[in-house]
Amino acid sequence: MARSQKKGPAVDERLYQRVSARADAQTGMPFRTWSRGCTIVPEFVGHRFEVHNGRAFIQVYVTDEMVGHKLGEFSPSRTFRGHGAGKRKK
């Protein structure tokens, strides 16, 4: 279910302020965050983030196509091992 248009995107305020403050400096350090539910806004484009997946930080470079998605979508938290592992043991 989508978020209400009246409320606007759910953006982590602290992360947004850090990105806007560093927009002038443009240093190469990525932003480290645990906020997987933060919506990607146009101000994030061109920046690198390290998104925590529960175990490690996954580096994500934000492009134009990612605007409107969540940061957690690009940092998988589960490893797919494949189907039918029990049948291979024969």
C-alpha positions as CSV (number, residue, x, y, z in Angstrom):
1,M,0.0,0.0,0.0
2,A,1.3,3.4,-1.0
3,R,1.9,6.3,1.4
4,S,-0.6,9.2,1.4
5,Q,0.2,12.0,-1.0
6,K,-0.8,14.5,1.8
7,K,2.0,13.1,4.1
8,G,4.7,13.1,1.4
9,P,7.6,10.7,1.2
10,A,8.9,9.1,4.4
11,V,12.5,10.5,4.5
12,D,14.8,10.2,7.5
13,E,15.2,13.8,8.6
14,R,18.7,13.4,10.0
15,L,20.0,11.6,6.9
16,Y,18.4,14.2,4.7
17,Q,20.1,17.0,6.6
18,R,23.5,15.3,6.4
19,V,23.2,14.9,2.6
20,S,22.1,18.5,2.1
21,A,24.9,19.7,4.3
22,R,27.6,17.7,2.4
23,A,26.2,18.6,-1.1
24,D,28.6,21.5,-1.3
25,A,31.7,19.6,-0.2
26,Q,31.2,16.5,-2.4
27,T,33.6,14.4,-0.5
28,G,34.0,10.7,-1.4
29,M,32.9,9.3,1.9
30,P,29.6,7.3,1.8
31,F,26.7,8.0,4.3
32,R,26.3,5.1,6.7
33,T,22.7,4.5,7.7
34,W,20.4,1.9,9.3
35,S,17.3,3.6,7.9
36,R,16.2,1.0,5.3
37,G,12.7,2.5,5.1
38,C,13.9,5.9,4.0
39,T,12.5,7.0,0.6
40,I,15.1,8.1,-1.9
41,V,14.5,11.7,-2.9
42,P,16.1,13.6,-5.9
43,E,18.7,15.2,-3.5
44,F,20.2,11.8,-2.9
45,V,21.1,11.2,-6.5
46,G,24.8,10.9,-7.1
47,H,25.6,10.1,-3.5
48,R,26.8,6.8,-2.0
49,F,25.2,5.2,1.0
50,E,26.1,2.2,3.1
51,V,22.8,0.6,4.1
52,H,22.8,-1.9,6.9
53,N,21.2,-5.3,6.0
54,G,21.2,-6.7,9.6
55,R,24.7,-8.1,9.3
56,A,26.9,-5.8,7.2
57,F,26.8,-2.5,5.4
58,I,26.1,-2.8,1.6
59,Q,27.3,0.1,-0.5
60,V,24.6,1.7,-2.7
61,Y,25.2,4.3,-5.4
62,V,21.9,6.3,-6.0
63,T,20.9,7.0,-9.6
64,D,17.9,8.7,-11.2
65,E,15.9,5.5,-11.6
66,M,16.0,4.9,-7.8
67,V,14.0,8.0,-6.9
68,G,10.8,7.0,-5.1
69,H,12.1,3.6,-3.9
70,K,13.4,2.7,-0.4
71,L,17.0,2.4,0.5
72,G,16.4,-1.1,1.8
73,E,15.4,-2.4,-1.6
74,F,19.0,-2.2,-2.8
75,S,20.5,-3.9,0.2
76,P,19.3,-7.5,0.3
77,S,18.9,-8.9,3.8
78,R,18.4,-12.5,2.9
79,T,20.6,-14.9,0.9
80,F,18.7,-17.2,-1.6
81,R,20.3,-20.6,-1.5
82,G,18.1,-22.2,-4.1
83,H,15.2,-24.7,-4.3
84,G,15.3,-28.4,-3.8
85,A,18.3,-28.7,-1.5
86,G,16.9,-31.8,0.1
87,K,16.6,-33.7,-3.2
88,R,20.3,-33.3,-4.0
89,K,21.4,-35.3,-0.9
90,K,20.4,-38.6,-2.6
